[in-house]
Structures are given as C-alpha cells and as structure tokens.
Amino acid sequence: MKIGVIGAGYVGTVTGTCLAELGHEVTCSDMDKKRIDKLNRGELPFFEAQLEPLLRTNLEDGRLHFVSDNKAVVKDAEIVFICVGTPPLPNGKPDMKPLEDAIHDISHALTGYTLIVEKSTLPIRTGEWLEQKLREDIKPGIEFDVAAVPQFLREGYAVQDFMKPDRVVIGASSQKAIDMLVQVYQPLNAPLLITDINSAELIKHASNAYLAMKISFINSIAQICEKTGADIIKVAKGIGLDRRINAEYLNAGVGYGGIFFPKDIASLVAIADQYSLNLDILKSVETINRYQRLLFIEKIEQALGGNLEGKTLGLWGLAYRPNTDDMRDAPSQTIIRSLQNRGAKIKAFDPLAMEVTRNIFPHLEYCENAYEAAKDADAILILTEWSEFEHINFKHLKESTKCRLIIDGRNLYKPGRMMDLGFTYISMGRVPAVPTTTAKASGKSSSKGSSASNKPLEKV
C-alpha cells in the first residue's frame, strides 16, 4: 500500500520506518530541510534504539523516502498519516497551527479517495473539526475519510512498541476506512480495537493520564513511608501483586518527565474546563509530580547541612528516562536550575543526553563517565535509571573518589547493601539503611511439614 506521513519528527519517523518495514511504500515529509537531508542519509536526528538500522535498510530497499513537500506526499498516497507536533500552549491546549498547515496542504493535493489518519495526540473531537476543514477546502467530488490511530510509543522502546503492540486502536466511521487500516495493522498480530474517532482520541489521553496518576500516587505513598518508617519498595511490591493493578509505573522517585504525560494531562484538564467539568484529580497528579522534584532538592540540602553554596554535586543521569536523549521536561532541568540558584557546582554524566543538555545548560561540567562525575563530589545524585548505574562497580567508585554520599532519586540500590559498602545512602520513600548481615532469627518451625504456601513470595 502507498502511504504518506506528514511530519518526520519522533512519531512520524518511527511510524514511517516501521510501516516500510511491514512492506508498504512510505514517503514522509517535513518542512525542516536539514532534518530531511539527514534522514535521507540514514541518520536519525534523535536517538531511538533499534530504529536507525531499520531506517537504513528500508531506504536502501526503496520502500522509504523523505521529502520536504507535503503535497507531494499526499498526491499518490492511499493513506496519509498526520504526525505533526502539537506542543502545549500556556492554557494547556495544544497548538493546532501545525495541524492546520498540514490540512491546508492535504486539501489542496487530494486528487482521489484518500484516508486521512490522525496519528498525533490530539484532543477529543479533533476528527470532526478536521473533516469539516477538509470539506471546506477540497475540490467538489473528491472523496476522503478521516480516522484516528493513536500512537502508544515509549521513547527508547518505540520500535518494540510499534512492531509488538499491546493493542492497536482504530477509530473510524466508515467500513472502507476500517478495512484499509485493518489491512495495514493485521500483520502485527495484535488485538485490534475498532471504535469511533472520538473514543480513539480520548483513549490516548486517558491512558497517559492514568499512567501518570499511578506514578504520582506511588510518590504520595512514598512520602507516607518516609514519615512512618515503611518501605516504598515493599509497599509497591505488595500493591503490584494485585492482578487488578500490576506493578507497572509504581516506581517511586523524582517523578515523570518528557512531553507526553504533562501534555496529555494538561489537554484533558483543558477539555474538562471547556465543558465545566471538575478534573481536580489530574491537577493534583501534576502538582504531586512537581513537588517530588522539590522534595529531592530538600533531601540534598538536609544531607549537606542546609547550605549548598560551593558544594560539588555529581549528577548521574539527565534524560527524563533511560534509553533516550530526550530532555523535554526532564526532572533534571528543574533540579539543576534549583541547585545552581543555591550556589552548587554540577558535574554531569548521561550516556546519551549530554549533547542535547549542552544546548540548555552550556556551562555545566560534562564528564566522560559516572566515575568522573563522582570525583571530588560532595554527593552523587541519581536522576535517571540507566542500567549502567544499576550495575556500577562500587569498588572502583570508592577507589576513584572520596565521596560516600549517594542521594538516589530512582531507588536503584538496596539500602542495606549500600551501608555495608560504606556509603550514606538516601533514597525515596524508604527507611534508613540497616546492615544486611543480621543475626539469624531465633526459633524454629514447629512442624517439618509446613505448607510451601507459607514461604515468602520474594524477599524485597
């Protein structure tokens, strides 16, 4: 099938490349000529694991093309996916100007029946508005349909999420549109949810808002843990074993970041306000998320005697999540600015995000590895749960720096082990460290034939 993709940003590039990998002939367009030239050379303008090899393979095989002309993309396409950015405005609503520009180009390029698909995350009822705008602009007699197939791509795992999705949501009002989209997505062997466009649009917003709510909920419980002596890791484990809940997104820490969760929450709140509905629960989600960053800064100040002036802090992690170089609304940005305002010197390391961060904070000291960032530091701060931080060589760390204070915003380590290794370890929502080499518990089982079901599921 001939497919056009308008917008060669993160979503558009992933979508276009993966559709080409499925065997379709795909042309992507973007008004950023430098971006298009880079993509045509087989180079990504952002980092995404597993994507670049697919990009190059499909370019070489002639199934994937990149141009800087939206109308050329539309001209021969059977399906056009709209993947333009819709950044949030100050009032929480998305900026629809990029979408309006895309619609203008589409309406002036249509020559025959074409299926127009929303792939960008757009507010509910955008499909109705989009169809009305197209009908106002296209030439009489040209047929089209509008549909919505929301994307559920996690940065760092986007290829996996596209090629092996939990589900594919198809929102359409005509059987022809449904049949075409089923043909496109059926090779993925994923559950297909066929629904109306309004519901498809809302599913995307609601999914992200719910996941963000889980993160803020567990961070609220973490605050209770710190006040009462409970351990958030054990509490989250107990909650997550409930089949109705599961453990995904129940990791306490400095909170979520990136563009998707904050944007979708703001958009849902704006929609609720438009219809005079109370959605304070989501306003609280965002408030709690922002507070986690301030709470982390308070922990740093308390650990260093209340004064950060002249202190050197080694940051491990800058990106808002591992396996990406995305710094949009990363918790590290808020934390870095606050630490700088308090007179601290910052040494930073991130496996991927340092080049992007240099454009935001050009005067930080950027290091080649985690050990260099820790050297001469008064404290090590962990802001991103990169796997290499989870498997740090603590013997080497102790040999390369005198720093023995770790303030962990992602709860990567066991407090008892860190104490045994000689570190002062402060994390989120957990009790103070105790030695792991404790005496054996007294008393023996009164029955040799005790049931195996009485054994602990897992020691946490």
C-alpha positions in Angstrom: 0.0 0.0 0.0 1.2 3.5 -0.7 1.4 5.5 2.5 2.2 9.1 3.2 3.4 10.5 6.5 3.2 14.3 7.2 5.7 15.2 9.9 9.1 13.5 10.2 9.6 14.1 13.9 9.8 11.4 16.5 6.4 9.9 15.9 6.4 10.4 12.2 9.9 8.9 11.6 9.1 5.8 13.8 5.7 5.4 12.1 7.0 5.7 8.6 10.0 3.5 9.1 8.0 0.7 10.8 5.3 0.8 8.2 8.0 0.5 5.5 9.4 -2.5 7.4 5.9 -4.1 7.1 6.3 -3.9 3.3 4.4 -0.7 2.5 5.8 2.1 0.2 6.1 5.1 2.5 7.0 8.7 1.9 7.5 11.1 4.8 7.6 14.8 4.6 8.8 17.6 6.9 9.4 21.3 6.4 12.7 21.1 8.1 15.1 20.6 5.2 18.1 19.8 7.3 16.1 17.0 9.1 15.0 15.6 5.7 18.6 15.6 4.4 19.8 13.8 7.5 17.1 11.2 7.3 17.8 10.5 3.6 21.5 9.8 4.6 20.2 7.2 7.0 20.9 9.3 10.1 18.4 9.9 12.9 18.1 13.5 14.3 17.3 11.9 17.7 18.3 8.7 19.5 16.0 5.7 19.4 17.2 2.2 20.0 16.8 -0.2 17.0 15.4 2.5 14.7 18.5 3.5 12.7 19.2 0.0 11.2 15.6 -0.2 10.1 15.8 3.3 8.6 18.8 2.5 6.5 17.5 -0.9 5.4 14.3 0.5 4.1 16.0 3.5 2.4 18.3 1.1 0.6 15.4 -1.2 -0.4 13.5 1.7 -1.8 10.4 1.4 0.4 11.1 4.5 2.4 11.5 8.1 1.2 11.8 11.5 2.8 10.9 14.8 1.1 10.2 18.4 2.1 6.9 18.8 0.2 3.7 17.8 2.0 1.7 18.0 -1.2 4.0 15.5 -3.0 3.4 13.0 -0.2 -0.4 13.3 -0.5 -0.6 13.1 -4.3 -0.1 9.4 -4.7 -0.9 8.1 -1.2 -3.8 5.8 -0.4 -3.4 6.6 3.3 -1.9 9.8 4.8 -0.9 9.7 8.5 -0.7 13.1 10.2 2.2 13.1 12.7 2.8 16.8 13.2 3.8 18.2 16.6 1.1 19.9 18.7 3.1 21.5 21.5 1.1 22.7 24.6 0.1 26.4 24.8 0.2 28.2 28.1 -3.5 27.4 28.7 -2.8 23.7 28.4 -4.5 23.4 25.0 -2.3 22.0 22.1 -1.1 24.4 19.4 -3.2 23.4 16.4 -1.3 25.6 13.9 0.9 22.8 12.6 -2.2 20.7 12.1 -3.9 23.5 10.2 -1.0 23.8 7.9 -1.0 20.1 7.3 -4.7 20.1 6.5 -4.2 23.0 4.1 -1.6 21.1 2.2 -3.6 17.9 2.2 -6.8 19.6 0.9 -5.0 21.2 -2.0 -3.2 18.0 -3.0 -6.1 15.5 -2.9 -6.9 14.1 -6.4 -9.0 11.0 -5.4 -10.2 9.0 -2.5 -7.7 9.2 0.4 -7.8 8.1 4.0 -6.6 10.8 6.4 -5.4 9.4 9.7 -4.7 11.3 12.9 -1.5 9.8 14.5 -0.5 12.8 16.5 -2.0 13.0 20.0 -5.0 15.4 19.5 -7.9 16.5 21.7 -11.2 14.7 21.5 -13.5 15.9 18.6 -10.4 16.9 16.5 -11.5 14.4 13.9 -14.8 16.2 13.5 -13.0 19.5 13.1 -10.5 18.1 10.7 -13.2 16.6 8.5 -15.1 19.9 8.4 -11.9 21.8 7.5 -11.1 19.4 4.7 -14.7 19.6 3.3 -14.4 23.4 3.2 -11.2 23.3 1.2 -11.2 20.3 -1.2 -12.4 20.4 -4.7 -16.0 19.1 -5.2 -16.4 15.4 -6.0 -13.2 14.3 -4.2 -13.9 11.7 -1.5 -12.0 11.0 1.7 -12.4 9.6 5.1 -10.9 10.6 8.4 -9.7 8.1 11.1 -7.6 8.1 14.2 -5.0 5.5 15.2 -3.3 6.9 18.3 0.3 6.1 19.0 1.5 4.4 22.2 5.3 4.7 21.8 7.6 4.9 24.7 10.8 6.7 23.9 13.7 4.2 24.0 11.3 1.3 23.1 9.4 2.7 20.2 10.3 0.1 17.6 9.3 -2.7 20.0 6.1 -0.8 20.9 5.1 -0.4 17.2 6.0 -3.9 16.0 4.7 -5.7 19.1 2.0 -3.6 20.5 -0.4 -4.4 23.4 -3.2 -3.3 21.1 -4.0 -1.2 18.0 -6.8 1.3 18.4 -8.6 2.2 15.2 -11.2 5.0 15.3 -13.2 5.3 12.1 -16.7 5.9 10.9 -16.7 4.1 7.5 -16.2 0.5 6.8 -13.8 1.3 3.9 -11.5 3.2 6.3 -11.7 0.3 8.9 -10.9 -2.3 6.2 -7.9 -0.3 5.0 -6.4 0.2 8.5 -7.0 -3.5 9.4 -5.1 -4.4 6.3 -2.2 -2.2 7.4 -2.0 -3.4 11.0 -3.1 -7.0 10.8 0.4 -8.3 10.2 1.4 -7.2 13.7 -0.9 -9.9 15.2 -2.0 -7.6 17.9 -5.6 -7.1 19.3 -7.5 -4.6 17.2 -9.9 -2.3 18.9 -12.3 -0.8 16.4 -14.2 2.2 17.8 -15.4 5.7 16.8 -12.9 8.6 16.3 -13.9 10.5 19.5 -13.2 7.4 21.6 -9.9 6.7 19.9 -8.7 10.2 20.6 -9.7 10.0 24.3 -8.2 6.6 24.8 -4.7 8.0 24.1 -5.1 10.9 26.5 -6.7 8.8 29.2 -4.1 6.1 29.0 -1.2 8.5 29.6 -3.1 10.4 32.3 -3.8 7.1 34.1 -0.1 6.0 34.0 0.9 9.5 35.2 -1.6 9.1 38.0 -0.1 5.8 39.1 3.4 7.5 39.4 2.1 10.4 41.4 0.0 8.0 43.6 3.0 5.9 44.5 5.1 9.0 45.1 2.4 10.2 47.6 2.5 6.8 49.3 6.4 7.2 49.4 6.0 10.4 51.4 3.9 8.5 53.9 6.5 5.7 54.1 9.2 8.2 55.0 7.1 9.6 57.8 6.1 6.3 59.2 9.1 4.0 58.7 7.5 1.9 56.0 9.5 0.9 52.8 8.0 2.0 49.5 9.7 -0.8 47.6 7.9 -3.4 49.7 4.6 -1.4 49.6 4.8 -1.1 45.8 5.6 -4.8 45.5 2.5 -5.7 47.6 0.3 -3.4 45.6 1.6 -4.6 42.3 0.9 -8.2 43.0 -2.8 -7.4 42.9 -3.9 -8.6 39.4 -6.3 -5.7 39.2 -3.4 -3.2 39.5 0.0 -4.7 38.5 3.4 -3.2 39.2 4.0 -1.1 36.1 4.5 2.6 36.8 4.6 2.0 40.6 8.2 3.1 41.0 8.7 6.0 43.4 11.2 8.7 42.6 11.6 12.2 41.4 8.6 11.8 39.2 7.8 11.6 35.5 9.0 13.9 32.7 9.1 14.1 29.0 6.5 15.7 26.7 3.7 13.1 26.6 2.4 12.8 30.2 2.4 16.5 31.1 0.9 17.5 27.7 -1.9 14.9 27.8 -2.8 15.8 31.4 -2.9 19.5 30.5 -5.0 18.8 27.5 -7.5 16.6 29.4 -7.8 19.3 32.1 -8.4 21.9 29.4 -11.1 19.8 27.8 -12.8 19.3 31.2 -12.7 23.1 31.8 -14.2 23.6 28.4 -17.2 21.5 29.4 -17.3 22.9 33.0 -16.3 19.5 34.5 -14.2 19.0 37.6 -11.0 17.1 36.9 -9.0 18.2 40.0 -7.7 14.6 40.3 -5.4 15.2 37.3 -4.4 18.7 38.5 -3.3 17.0 41.7 -1.3 14.5 39.7 0.8 17.2 38.2 1.1 19.1 41.5 2.4 16.0 43.2 4.8 15.3 40.3 6.3 18.8 40.6 6.6 18.5 44.4 8.7 15.4 44.1 11.5 17.5 42.4 11.4 20.0 45.3 11.4 17.1 47.8 14.5 15.7 46.2 16.2 19.1 46.5 15.3 19.3 50.2 16.9 15.9 50.7 20.1 17.2 49.1 20.1 20.3 51.3 19.5 18.4 54.5 22.2 15.8 53.7 24.7 18.6 53.1 24.0 20.7 56.2 21.4 23.0 54.7 23.8 25.0 52.6 24.8 24.1 49.0 27.0 27.2 48.3 30.3 25.9 46.9 29.3 22.2 47.1 30.2 20.0 44.1 27.4 17.6 43.1 27.9 14.7 40.6 24.7 14.0 38.6 24.2 10.5 37.2 21.5 10.9 34.5 20.0 13.8 32.7 17.3 12.4 30.3 13.8 12.0 31.7 14.0 8.3 31.2 16.7 5.8 30.1 17.4 4.8 26.5 16.6 8.2 25.1 18.3 11.6 24.8 15.1 13.5 25.3 15.4 16.4 27.8 11.9 17.8 27.4 10.5 18.5 30.9 13.1 16.2 32.4 13.2 16.4 36.2 16.9 17.1 35.9 16.2 20.5 34.4 14.2 21.7 37.4 16.8 20.2 39.8 19.8 21.6 38.0 18.4 25.1 38.0 17.5 24.9 41.7 21.0 23.7 42.6 22.6 26.4 40.6 20.5 29.0 42.3 21.8 27.7 45.6 25.4 28.1 44.5 26.3 24.5 43.8 28.8 23.3 41.2 27.5 20.5 39.0 29.4 17.7 37.2 27.1 15.6 35.0 27.1 12.4 33.1 24.4 10.8 30.9 25.1 8.0 28.3 23.1 9.8 25.6 21.6 13.1 26.7 24.7 15.3 27.2 24.8 16.8 23.7 21.2 17.8 24.0 21.7 19.1 27.5 24.6 21.3 26.4 22.1 23.4 24.4 20.1 24.0 27.7 23.0 24.2 30.2 26.2 25.2 28.3 28.1 25.9 31.5 27.8 22.6 33.3 30.9 20.3 33.6 30.2 17.3 31.4 32.0 14.1 32.2 33.0 11.0 30.3 31.6 8.5 32.7 29.9 8.1 36.1 33.1 7.8 38.0 34.5 11.1 36.6 31.2 12.8 37.6 31.6 11.5 41.1 35.3 12.5 41.5 35.7 15.3 44.1 31.9 15.5 44.5 30.3 16.1 47.9 27.3 14.0 46.8 26.3 11.8 44.0 22.7 12.4 42.7 20.9 9.8 40.6 18.2 11.2 38.3 17.8 8.6 35.6 17.6 4.8 36.0 20.2 3.8 33.3 21.2 0.2 33.5 24.9 1.1 33.8 24.1 2.9 37.1 22.3 -0.2 38.4 25.5 -2.2 37.7 28.1 0.3 38.9 31.4 -1.0 40.2 31.4 0.3 43.8 34.9 -0.9 44.5 36.1 1.2 41.6 33.9 4.1 42.7 35.4 4.0 46.2 38.9 3.9 44.8 38.3 6.8 42.4 36.5 9.2 44.7 36.3 10.1 48.4 32.5 10.7 48.0 30.5 8.5 50.2 27.1 10.2 50.0 24.6 9.0 47.3 21.1 10.6 47.0 19.1 8.3 44.7 16.0 9.7 43.0 15.3 6.4 41.3 15.7 3.8 44.1 18.3 1.8 42.2 20.0 0.1 45.2 19.2 -1.8 48.4 19.9 0.5 51.4 21.4 -2.3 53.5 23.9 -3.2 50.8 24.9 0.4 50.4 25.5 0.7 54.1 27.7 -2.4 54.1 29.7 -0.9 51.3 30.4 2.2 53.4 28.0 4.7 51.7 25.5 7.0 53.2 22.5 6.2 51.0 19.4 8.4 50.8 16.5 7.3 48.6 12.8 8.0 48.1 10.2 6.6 50.4 12.4 4.1 52.2 13.6 3.5 55.8 17.2 4.3 56.8 19.7 1.6 55.8 20.4 -1.3 58.2 23.2 -3.9 57.8 22.3 -6.9 55.7 24.5 -9.2 57.8 22.0 -9.6 60.7 21.8 -12.4 63.2 19.7 -15.4 62.3 16.2 -15.2 63.7 15.6 -17.3 66.8 13.1 -20.0 66.9 12.3 -23.0 64.7 9.3 -24.1 62.8 7.1 -26.4 65.0 6.2 -28.5 62.0 8.5 -30.1 59.5 5.6 -30.5 57.1 4.7 -26.8 56.9 2.9 -25.8 53.7 5.1 -24.3 50.9 2.4 -21.6 50.6 3.6 -20.1 53.8 7.0 -19.3 52.3 7.6 -15.6 51.2 6.9 -15.0 47.6 10.1 -12.9 47.3 12.3 -11.1 49.6 12.2 -7.3 48.9 
